[in-house]
């Protein structure tokens, strides 16, 4: 490496990570600045001896501006040289001259501004900020000719550091070391003419004067396979234009050449005269012909030893039409710095692999937008554009521009901690070969090599291809398609919505139904209470059966029971048969309270689960709240039997879909004794030790029945120091329809049934049972009493009007569900930072304060407003507040259970949901109690009990971690909770 400056001396503080960054472009400077912010030691090496203001216009979206806003004076220095289009927008023309559409600019946001300016000027601002303001050592004139690494460090020739970031472009020497081979650059098939010059000649011409005389402008002309973009900046003082053109020549040692105006004129033949006029004002000396390079995503960005990583163009080249290349380089830098800072010096390889995991899939998707935008413009269908001018707009997708790289990296590292630390069978040892989702993303849990592993089918929340394949009867292709598991999720979510509605749907018609069956309202209410009892009984058996024999048979039996109970309810003419149908329906409803979360765990990786659980929960909550609204109209105008009839139609169709389109998702993963769970690690805790426990699970495509058939082969396989070789064939579609597919647990059914009761020895589980049980039971109580309260004076509501009361809880619960999840995550991130990067499940409990306030106001408020006969809006709004409280409490309770008792998840859910027995006791007497003591006394008592159980959160907040630690030391308890 040649150098005109003396390399930085060795670090005096050996505890700090020393980061060597190669390349002082946007990726290198961004990484250096962020590493400095995180307290790391940084040195930058750049091969050019001096900076030159090269290039044309460069864009940073609001996701980049959000990063700049955290860098002190950087935004204030950039705005004066950035284009300001607040009043002008982006004016799009057809290449022949017609103005097609004006795309409005995004509103200015000081905390996340959009920055567009001269590449060289913006780069100089960052360079000066890093070198002069932050005093980061930047060594110019240092050309890297080779890299090296060991298990303890890495370097560039004679410069040594703890970690090296190769950010020196698509020709980075680090690529060969990271990939183990040389890489070939490919032409994208296009090049661009680009120019930047002052505005004198443009202003002098009447045809072009409007481009500069009134300040900054941005215009585009879209043609066949070509587009021209023209900007004026700095109040119209400078002019920049970019023109794409076809170029299929091979990439040589260089891709930048002097441009010729004559070549530009050929491309613009037949175009709007103003386009040629703009080009004619361009000094040929300022014209550059620049080849656009494209390369599929590299398979990995991190070296074998985990000490060298690629960032920016070194890892991923972008087309200009994405308008995201430089911003994604900044996001790389933010993520690298946070991962290194949180990991500590002893965990650098894990930090770099975490960086790749967090960034890879996002970068790949953003990369694709460059191609899709280019193709949309170059193949514009002008008839469609005429009907919908917005179809030609430059895409501004929220998932790209609203992204906060710093917040996201911290959030993903918390998820990494949950997945990697603790007694968790999903944990993968760091020494084991990691499977990848695509091109280097490490997945948790690790999928097997089996084609029948549910994890091996990638998921997207899109159904179009699934429906197409099904309608075409190409069922085997659908069974292997990427959309299958999301189709399964949609199926069980729709069933959950109907299940949610099935319990409270008769509430608005209690009075009418009691008259028709010639029984008291209290007896009708008690029939629904027996349904709740049946749910509790079903829970005791459905989970053990699903754990031992698979979830598919349990789902199908549940669907059949629900269908049968609905048919029976539609045909019933006496109270006895009515009660029997409610009991049978309760037995069918039980599995949907615990199995859906487990099914999601079967099909999705850790980083995919939260959105799927939220998707399912939204269906469930909507069913509970919206069901009575719909059923009230059905009961009033068609009778209660048709409420059952409509449910029967849904259950019949969805159960058939479940049989034909939802194969078994249970999958056994046999422990590999060659790896211990103590090898697992967490980026989130630099010096944390993995909690010792069960051996780490390695993939194995077998059921317990298969293992018992070949015990010796199985034992030999377990003793091997490598993963098992999978030789099985993929199940055909018709084979996947089997109802029984073998055993999935070595534990006896009796043992599995008893486990949820043993879990009440865990203080956290007992707290969750009491808190969740009282909150949801008391919330359900409203659906029992509303039909009585609002049917009488002073309200005198009809059945349909009683149903409409549920609009309030529907709206407030959905809004609360949407708010509570992200808010809980933000609170956890904040508290984790305050706790020196250590995450505790107790952080999930903070939102109980919100649930507490809403619940107290709701319970006491409802009792008081009904007792004092206020306007109907009083009890309706307070009813909604209780449901909002339920949403916040559920986020806290189940978030805590998932994080604190990951390995006990299924049994823990059964234990918490055994609250159905508590619910039965309260709901069985609620209407009789209401009649005897009145609304005020009943709801004051319920509210007071709610306060008591909610306040139990305080000791869990204080002593929860200590309790978990002590429980974990009880050997017999840990052994009992294992399958063998």
Secondary structure, DSSP 8 states (H G I E B T S, - for coil): -B-SS------S-TTS-EEEEE--SHHHHHHHHHHHHTT-EEEEEESSSS-----SEEEE-HHHHHHHTTSTTHHHHHHTTS---TTT-EEEEETTS-EEEEE------TTS--EEEEHHHHHHHHHHIIIIIS--EEEES-B----EE-SS-EEETTEEESEEEE-S-TT-THHHHHHSS----EEEEEEEEEEEEESHHHHHSTTTGGGTTTS-EEEEEEETTEEEEEEEETTTTEEEEEEEEE------S--EEE--HHHHHHHTTTS-HHHHHHHHTS-GGG-EEEEEEE----S-SB-TTS-EEE-GGGT----GGGS-HHHHHHHHHHHHHHHHHHH-GGGHHHHHHHHHHHHHHHHHHHHHHHHHHHHHHHT--HHHHHH-GGGGS----HHHHT--HHHHHHHHHHHHHHHHSSS-TT---TTS---BSSSS-B-SS---S-TT-GGGS---S--HHHHHHHHTT-HHHHHTSTTHHHHHHHHHHHHHHHHHHHHHTTGGGHHHHHHHHTS-HHHHHHHHHHHHHHHHHHHHHHHHHHHHH-HHHHHHHHHHHHHHHHHHHHH--SHHHHHHHHHHHHHHHGGGGTHHHHHHHHHS-HHHHHHHHHHHHHHHHHHHHHHHHHHHHHHHHH-HHHHHHHHHHHHHHHHHHHHHH------B--B-TTS-GGG---TT-TT------S--B----B-HHHHHHTHHHHHHHHHSSS----------TTGGG-S------SS-HHHHHHHHHHGGGSHHHHHHHHHHHHHHHHHHHHHHHHHHHTTSTTT---HHHHHHTHHHHHHHHHHHHHHHHHHHHHHHHHHHHHTTT---GGGGGGGHHHHHHHHHHHHHHHHHHHHTT--HHHHHHHHHHHHHHHHHHHHHHHHHHHHHSGGGHHHHHHHHHTHHHHHHHHHHHHHHHHHHH-HHHHHHHHHHHHHHHHHTHHHHHHHHHHHHHHHTT-HHHHHHTS--
